[in-house]
Amino acid sequence: MNTYKSEDIRNVAILGHGGSGKTTLIEAIAYSKGIISRMGRVEDGTTISDYDKEEQKRSFSISTSLIPIEHDGVKINFLDAPGYFDFVGEAEEALDGAGAAVIVVNAKAGVEVGTIKAWELCEKKHLPRLFFVSAMDDPNASFVRVVAQLKEHFGPKVAPFHTPIRDGEKFIGFVNIVKMGARTFTKDGYKDSGEIPATVKDDADACRKALLEAVAETSEELMDKYFNEEEFTQEEIDNALHESIFDGSTVPVLLGSSPNHAGMIMLLNAIKDMLPAPLAYKVHGKNAKDGSDFEADYDINKPFSAKVFKTIVDPFIGKYSMIKVMSGKLTCDEPIYNFDKDTEEKISRLYILRGKEAIEVKELNPGDIGAIAKLSNTQTGDTLSTKACPIVFDRYAYSIPYDYKKVDTKNKGEEDKFAQAMAKLCEEDKTLRLVLDKENRQTLLYGIGGQQLDIVVSKLASRYKVEVELSKPRVPYRETIRKVVEKQGKHKKQSGGHGQYGDVHIRFQPSGDMEKPYIFDEEVVGGAVPKNFFPAVEKGIAESVLKGPLAGYPVVGLRTTLFFGSYHPVDSSEQAFKMAAKLAFKAAFNDPKDNASPCLLEPIVAMKILVPDKFTGDIMGDLNKRRGRVLGMNPIAGGKQEIMADVPLAELYGYSTDLRSMTGGIGDFSYTIDRYEQAPSDVQAKVVEEAAKSMTEDDDE
C-alpha cells in the first residue's frame, strides 16, 4: 500500500444501530474498489470486517476492525464499529482513532436507538459526521420518512444532500442537491444523467432551498447575497458546506444500497471532499520530561508521537497495537519509547491492517493509522514517542461497566490459565474488568451487559481452552450490633503437661463508626489480665470480625472493651487469650438469651439513571419495586431526565438488561456504593438462611 501525506488521509468511524448495514457497507465499498472479487455476507461469516470466530458464529460485529480504502488519491481508514450496546467500548475505541464518522441508518427501519447512541458518541467527541441511508433498494424504504425522523431527533442541522430516483419500484439513482444534477448508478459507480426527473423535482427543489439557507447562515457576506437573491457560486457553496460540516452545524444525509453496491463511489467522493483530513485538528499533549505543552497537530516536522487506541490479542494472528501517528513520521527500525511503561523497543516491521490481513509498510505519516506487532508492555491508551522527547496524550474515558457476575472455572487447577486469558481479553476490551473480591471469596467479571459477558465465556472456551461458569454474585453485606452486652469468654483445656487457660470479660457495643471494623479498649484494673496478653485479646477480636457469626460477612461498627478476666501463672498463653476473646465475640452475637442484637447491613448505592422524559414513570415505578428511594430529577438537554435514587445493591442484579427492556435500549445508568443501612428483617432472614445452607453444603463436600 502507498504512503499517504496527512492531507490525503481520512479516518472515519462507521457507526449505527446493530443490523443497520455497517459491515455490509464496508464490504460493498471494498468490492467497488476491487479489493475483493466477491461480496461476502454477514450471515455467512465471509466479510473482511467480521473475521473473529465469535462474529462469524453470531452474525454480528463484536470488535472494531480497520479497513483502509484507497480512492482517487486519498486513503480512507474505515473503522467498522459494532452497533450493539454491550460493545460500546469498541465504538469508543473507533472514535478515539477517527476524525469523522458515518452513521448508517437502515431505510426501512429508520432512526433506531443505536442511531441515537452513535450521534451522542459523536457529540461527546465533537466529531463531524454524515448520515448514510442504506437499503434504499428495499420496496418499503422511504428516504423522506428517514430524513423527517433524523430532523425530529437531531434538529435542523440535518440536511439531505441527495434524494432518490426510482424507476417504478427500482432504485436507479439520485439527485445531487449540492450540484443540482441527476445521477444514475452504473456498474462502476454513477454517471451524470442530465435533467432531474419531474417525479422528484419538487423534493429536490425543497431540499435545495433548505441547503442554500444553511449556506447563507455561514457568513454575513453570503447572507447578504441570499437576501438580495443573488446566486451562490459552486465554490462558495462547497467552501461554506465544508466549514459547516467540520464544525457540526451541517450534517449531510446521503443514500445508497450496499447489496447492490449502489452509491459507494458517491460516498467515497463525499468523504474525500466533505470530511476533514487530520491536519484540520489541533492535538495537545505533554512533554513528560519537563511538563511543557506539546502541540502535536499532526505536524511532520515535530518529534514522533503516536497514540495506541486499540489492542488486538488473538491466538492465531498474534498481538497488534493499533496506533494513530500524532506527529513526526514513524519508520521501521527506529526505537520507540513508551513513557507510561518506561520501556523502549525497536520495531522491525510496521503494518497496515485490513481486517485480519496485515500489510507491511515502511512508514506512516502523521494522521495515518497502522499497527505494530508484539509490543509486550504496551496497552490501549499508551503514548509512543522518542526517549529524547517523551510525550503523553490524555487517555480516552471509556464507558464504565456496571453489570457483573461471579465467575468460576469449571475445572480445578485452571485458575492461573484463566487469569492469563482474562488479562488478554481485558487488554482487548477496555470495558471488561476482572475484580478479585477477597472479602466474599469470589471473582467478579464486570462488563457493559450480559451479552458481552456471555461472549467472554465463549472466547475463553474456544480461544484459550478454559471453561468457566457465570453465576449470581454474593452481595457484600456487613454485620454489626445494636445494643450493649457484656460477655465472658473462657478457654480452658488440660491434656497432660501444660494446659491452656484464658479468661476474658468483654463489653461489646456499637461504635457508630461503620468505616472501621472495631475499636479495642481496655479497662482492666488490678492485673486481672496481664498487659502482655492485651494484644492477644485484640488479635482474637481482629480475626473474629473478618467473618461474622450471623451470616459470615465482615463485622463493622464494633467497640470492644476488655474490663475483667483471670489467668493462670503456668497455663495462660497468648493463644489461650486469643481463643477466649473469640468465644466472647461469638457469645455476643449468638447467645440465645442475651445477645447484642446483631443485624445485617446492606450496601446502598447512589444511582443516576438517564432516560428520555417519556420513560420516567416506568423507571420510578421499577425503582420502588427494588426498594429504591427516588431523591430527585434533573432535566437534561435533548428531552431527557436524570433520575437520582438510593437503591440497595442487592436489587440491581441484571439491571442493565431490565433498563434496556424498559427504555428500548436508550437508558443509561451509573452508581457508586454510598453507605450501609440495616437490612429489612425479611432480607436478613433470607440471607442468613442462604448462608447456613451454603455452609452445610460445604461441610457435606
N, C-alpha and C positions, 0 to 999 in steps of 0.2 A: 504494500500500500504506500502511496506517495506521502511525503511530509508536507503539511499544510501550515501556512502562516496564520497567525492569530486572527487576522481579519477575514480569513476564509474558513473559519470554523464556526459551527453552531452546535450547542449542546442542548438537547431537547428531551425533556421527560414526557413520556406518553402515559397519561392518567385517565381515569374514568371508572365507572361502575364495573364490577365484576361481570363479565359476559357481554360487555358493550362492543367488543371487537377490537381491542387494542393490539393483541398479538397477531390477529388476522391482518390488521392494517400494516404492521411491520412486515409480515410475510408477503403481502401484496406489493409493498414498496420494493422489497428485495427482489421479487420476481420481475417487477417493471424495470429494474436497473440491471437485470441479467446476473445477479449474484447467485440466484438459484434457478434451475431449469424447470422446476415444477413447484407449484404452491403446496406447502404442507397444510395439514388440518389440525386444529387444537384437539378435536375429538379423537384423532388417530395418534396423537403424540408425535407428530412429524414436523413441527415447526422449529425454526432455528432458535427462537427465543426460549421455548419451553423444553429444555433438554434434560432437566433433572427427572429422575425416575418417578418421584412423587408427583411432579407436574404432569407427566405422561399418564400416570395411573389415574389421577383425579380430574384431568382435562381442564385445569385452570392454572394460572401462574401463581407461583409461591414466592419466587425471588426475582429481583430486578436483573435484567440481562442487558448487556451493551451490544447494540447493532450499529456499527458505523456504515454510513452510506455515502458514496462519492457521487456528486451531482453538479454538473455544469461549473466545475472549478471550485466547488465548495465541499467540505467534508462535514456531514451532519452526524453527530454522535447521538443516536436514539437510545434512550434509557427506558426500556419497556418495564413498567412497574405493575405489580399486582393490584387488582381493584378491590379485593375482598378486605374487610376491615381488620381482620386478625393480622394482616401483613402490612399494616400501616408503616412499620419501621422500614420496610423495603422501599416504599414510596418516598419516605423521608430521605433515605439514602440517595435515591434518584434525584430528588430536588437539591440535595447538597452538591451534587455534581453538575446539575443542569443550570442553564442560564435563561431558559424559557420552557414553556410547556404546551403540549397539545392535549386538550381534554376531549376524549372521544365520547360521543353521545349516539346511542342507537336510535335511528329514525323512527322505529316502530315503538320502542319503549319510552322514548322521550327523556326528560330530566329525571334521574333517579338519585337515590341517596348518595351513591358513590360519586355522582357528578358534583353534588354539593360539597362533599368531603374534599374532592380534588380542588375545587375552587377555593375552599378555605385554606388548604395547604399552600396554594399559590399566593393567596392574600397574606398569609403569615410570613412568607419569604419575599413578598413584593416582586414576584416574577411576572413578566409579560407572558401572555398566553393567547391561544386561539382555540376555538371550538371546531372540531371536525365531526360533522353529522354523517355517520356511517350507515350502511344497509339501505341506501336510497333506492336500490333495486327492488325492495320488498313492496308488494302491492299495497300494503297497509301503511307505508311510510308517508309521513306528512311533514314536509320541511317547514311549512307555515306554522303548524302547531308546535313544533320543536322550538322554533325561534320565539314564538309567543311565550312558551314556558321559560326559556332562557331569560327573556326580558323580565318576566314576572319575578324570577328568583334573583337575578343579578343586576337588574336595572337597565337604564337607557344606554349604558356604555357598550352593551351587546349590539353589534352591527353586522347584519348579513352582507357579506361581500359577494355572495353568489345566490342565485335562485335556480332551481332545477328546470330542465327542459325535458318533456316527455313526448313520446310518440305513442299515443294510446296509453297503455299502462307501462310501456318500456321506458326506462331511464336512459336517455341518449346523450345528454349534455347539460350545459349550464350557461347562465348569463353571468359574465364578469361585470359586477356592478361598478367596480373601480374604473374600468375602462369602457364600460357600457358596450360590450360586444358579446355576441353569441358564440359559444364554443361547443363543438361536437366531439365526443370521445372517439378515439381511434385506437388501433392495436398498439401503437407506440406512445400514446398519450392523449392529445387532443389537438383540434385544429380550429382556426377561425372559420365560422360558418356564415358570416355576414349578418343579415338582418335579424333582429330579435323577433321571435315568433309572436304573433298577435295574442296568443293564449297566455303569455306570461308578461306582456308589455306593461300592463298596469302594475303588477307586483314589482317588476324591475324599476319602474319609474318611482314608486313609493320608496323603495329601498335606496335608490339614488338620491332622492331628496333628503332622506334622513342622513345619508352619508355626507352629503355636502354641508349639512348643518353642523355635523361633527367636525368637519374640516374647518369651517368658518370659526368655530369656537377655539381653535388652537392659537390664534393671534388676532390682534386688533386690525392689522392690515387686511387679513383675509375676511374678517368680519365686515369691514367697510365694503370690500368688493362684493360680498354676498348681498348686503343690503342695497347696494347700487345695481344689483342684478347683472354684475359682470361675470363672465365665465372664468373659472379657475383653469390654469394650465395643468396639464397632466403632471408636470414636475412639482407644482405646488401641492397638488393632491397627494402625490406619492410621499413627499417630504413631510407633510402635515400628518399623514397617517402613520408613517414610520415613527415619528416623535410621539404621537398619542398612543400607539401600541406599546412602545417602550415604557412610557410612564403609567400604563394601565388604564388610561381614560377611554381607550377604544379596545374592544375585544372582538376581532373578526369571527364570523361564522362561515366555514367552508363546508363542502359536501362531497360525497363520493360513494363508491361501492367497492369495498375491499375484495369480496369474492370474484367480482368481475374486473378487478384492478382498474376500475374507472376513477379518475381523479387523483391518482397517485403522483403523477408528474406535476400536476397543478399544485398539489400540496407541497411537494418539494420546492417548487418555484416560490410559493408563498413563504415557506420557512426561510429560504435564502434571502428573499427581498424584504420581508417584514420583520423577522425576528432578529434580535441583536447578536453581534459577534461578542466574544469575551472582552474585547477592548473597550466596549461601551460601559463596563463596570469598574468601580473602584473596589479594591481589595485591601483591607487593613490587617496587619499582623504586628507582632512584637519581635524585636531583636532580643533574644534571650540572654545575650552576652552583656548588654548594657541597659536593657529595658526600654530602649528608644522605639518609637513607632516605625513600622516598616510598611511603606506603601508599595505593595506588590504590583497591583494594577495590570497584571499580565504583560509586564514590560520585559522584553527580551534582553535589554541591556543591564538589568539588575541581577544580583546573585540568585542562583537557582533556589526555588522553593516549590513544594508541592504538598497537596493535602490528600491523605488516604480517606476516601469517602465510602469505600466498601471493601469487604474481605470475602473471598471465596475459598472455602476449605472443602475440597472434595477428594475422596479416596482414589478416584480414578484420574482426575485432571490435575490434582495437586492443589497447593495454596497459591493464590494470586492476591496481591494487594492492588486494588484499582485506585489509580491516582489521577488527580487533575493538576496539571502544572500551573502554578500561580505566577511565577516569574522566572526569568532566565530560560535556559534550554537544558533539557535532560538528554544525555547521550550515554551510550554503553561504555563500560569500562571506567566510569567515573565513580569515586566514592560518594556515598550519600550518608548523611548524618541524621539520626532520629533523636532530637533533643529530649522528647518525652521519655524515651527508654535509655538515653545516653549510650547509644550504640552506633557504630559506623560500619557500613558494609559496602563492598564493591559489587556493583551489578554487572554481570557479563552479558545479560540478554534483556531486551526490552520488548514488550509485546503490545499489540492491539488485539483485544478480544472481540470476536463476533460470535455471540452465543458461547458454545463450548470450544470453538476454534480459536487457537492462539496464533496470531500472525506476527512474525518477528519484524521489528523495525529498528532502525539505527538511532533515531532521535525523536523527541517530542518538543514542539514549540509551546509557548505559553497559551493556556486556554484549552489545550488538547487533553484528551483522556486516554490513558494507557494502563498497562498492568506490569507489575514486577513480581516474579516468582520467588518463592522460598525466602521471604523476609521473616525469619522466625520470631523476632521480637516486636515486629510492627503490627499494630492493630488499627481498626477503623477509628478515625478521628485524629490519629497522629500526624504530625507535620514532618516532612522530609526536607532537608536543606543541605548546606555545607557546614563543616565544623568551623570554618573560618567566620561564617555568618549564620549562626543558628537562629532559625525563625520558628515562631509558634503562632498558629492561627486558632481562633476560637473554635471550640467543638460544637457540632450541631446538637441541639437539645431534642433528643428523641422522645417519643411518647413513653410515658411511664406505665409499666404493666401492673395491673391490679388484680387480675384473675389468677388464681393459684390453686394448685393441688399438691397433695402429698405424693411423692414418687418413691418407689421401692424397686430394687432389682428382684427379678423372679428367682434368679439362681444365686445362692450364697457364694461369696468369694469374687464376685464381679464388680464390687464397689469401686475399685481403682479404675477398672476398664470403663465403667460408667462415667466416672468423674472426668476422665481424659476425653471421652467422646462428647460430653456436655460442654467442656471447655471449648471445643472446636465449634459446636453448634451455636454457643453464645457469642463466639467471635464473629460468626457469620451474621447473626441476627441480634442487633443491639436492644431489642425489646424482649429478649429472653433473659431470665435471671434464675440462677440456682442458689438457694439460700439454705444453709445448714442451721436448723433450729435445734441447738443443743438442749435448750431448756425443756422442750417437749419431745426430744429424741426422734426427730423427723427431718426429712429433707424435702424442701418445698420448691416446686417448679412454678415460676411466675411467667405469665405471658399476657398478650392482649385479649385472647379469647380461647374458648375450648377447642376450636378447630385447629388453631396454631399448636396447642399442646398435644393434640392427637397426632399431628404430623410429626412432632418431635419424637413421639413414641415409635412411629413407623420408621423414621430415619435412623433411630438408634438400632432398631432391629435389622433393617436392610443394609445400612452402611457399615455399622460398627459391631454387628452381631451381639448386641446387648438387649435383652428383653426386660422391659420394665412394666410396671402397672401403676396407674394413677388412682388415687382414692381421696376421699374427703379428708382434709387436714384436721389436725387436733387444734382446737381454739386455745390460744394462750391465756387461759383463766389464771386467777390468783386466789389464794386463800388468806383469810385473816380472822381476827376475833372481834367480838363486840362488847365484851364485859370483862371485869377483873376477876381472876381466880388465883388462889394460892395452892400449889401442888407440890407434893413430895415425890422425889424420885430416889429410890434406894436400890442400889445394885450390890448384891451380896452373894458371893459364891465361894464355896470351900471344896477343894478337890485334892487334898493332900499337899503338903508343903505350904507355901504362901498362898493365901486366898485372895479374893478381890472384894474390896469394900469401898463404897462411895455413897454418901447420903447428902442430898441437897433439898432445900425448900426454896422454891422459886415463885415469884409473883409474876403472873402474865397479865398484861393489859394492853389496850390499843395505844399505839404511839401517835397516831394522827398523821404520820409521815409515810405515805404509800410509795415513796420513791426508794425507801430503804427497807430491806427485809426485816431487820431487827435492830434494836438498840440494847446494849448489855450494860447493866448497872450492878453494883453490889453494895449491900448494907450489912455485911456480916460484922458482928461485934464479938469480942471475947475469944476470937480464934476458933469459932465453931467449925469453920472450914479454913484450913491454912491457905495463905495467899498464893502459894505456889501452885495450888490446884484451880485458882480462878480461870486461867487461860484454858484449862481442860474443860471446865464447865461451859465457857463461851464457845469452845470448839464443838461441843455437843449440840449447842443451840444452832450454830452456823451450819452444821451438817443436816440438822432436822428441818430447817426452813427450806432446803432445796427441794424437798418433796413432802408436801403437806399430808397429814393423815386423812383429810376429808376425801380428796379425790386424786391425790398425787401431784397437785400443782404447787408451784413455789408459794411460800408464805411471805406476806409483806405487812408492814404497819404494826409490828410487834415490839413491845417494850418488855424486857425480861429483867427482873431484879432478883439476884441471889441474896437472901436475907438470913438464912439459917441452914444448919446441916450438922453432920457429925463425920468423924473419920476414925480410922484405926491406925495406930502408930506403925504397924507392920504391913497390914493387908491393903491399905489405901494406896492408890496409884492414879496417875493421870488418866489412864484408860478407864478405871473404875468410875471416876468422877464424870468423865465424858458420857459413859453409858447411863449414869444416874440422871444427868441432865436430859438425855433423850427420853428416858422413862417419864420424867416430869412433863416434858413437852407433849408426849402422847396423851398423858392423862388430862392435860389442859384442853385438848381437842376432843378426846374420845370418852371421857368419864361419863357414863350414862346418868349419874345422879347430879353431878355438879361440874359442868364444863364452862369454857369461856365463850360459849355461844358462837362456834365457828361458822363462817359463811363463805360463800363463793363470790368472787368479784369477777365481773366480765368486762372485757375491753370495749370501750365506746369510741367510735370513730367520728371525727368531724368531717362531714361529707359535703361535696359540692357536685350538683348534677346540672348539666347544661342541656336544655331541651327547647324546642320551639314552643311558643305560647300554648298552642292547642293541646299539648300533652301534659300540662302542669297538673290538671285534675287527676289524671290517671297515675302520675308519679307520686303525688302526695297520698293518694289512697293506698298505693302499694307500700309506701313508707310506713304508714300507720299499721299495716298488716305485719310489718317487720319490726314492730315495737319502736319505730323511729319517732323522733320529735322534730318537726319542721320548725326551724328558727326564723326563717325569713326568705324573701326572694328579691333578687336584683334584676331589673330589666337590662338586657344586653342588645347591642345593635344587631339588626337583622331579624327582629321579631322573635328573639329568644329570651328565656328566663334562666337565671342561675338560682337554683333552689339549694338552700343551706339547711342541713339537718344533722342531728346526732342520732346515730344508729348503732345498735350492738353489732360488733364484728361477726358474731355467730350467725347473724341473719343475712349476711352479704354473700354467702357461698353461692356461686353461679349467677351473681347479679348482672354481670356483663351480658350474658345471654338473655336474661329477663328484660333488661333495659332495651336491648335491640328489638326484642319482640314487641314491647310496648310502643316504641317510637319508630318502628320501621327501619332501625339501624342508625338513626340520626343522633341519638342521645349520647352524651359523654359524661363520665364521672371521674372523680378523684377523691381520695380520702387520706387522712393521717390518723393514727391512733392517738386520741386526745387524753384519755383518762380511764380509770377503772371505777365502776359502780357496782353496788351489791346486786347480784342476780336475783330475779324473782324466784320464789320458793319452788315453783314447778320446774323452772330451768335447772335450779340447783339439784333437785331430786333426780332429774333425768341424767345430769352429768355424773353425779355420784353413783347412780345405778350402772351407767356405762363403764365407769372406772372400775367398779367392783367386778363387773362381768369380764372386763379385759384382763384384770389381774388373775381371775380364775382360769381363763383360757391360757395365760402364760404359765401358770402353775401346772396345768394339765400337760403342756408341751414339755 
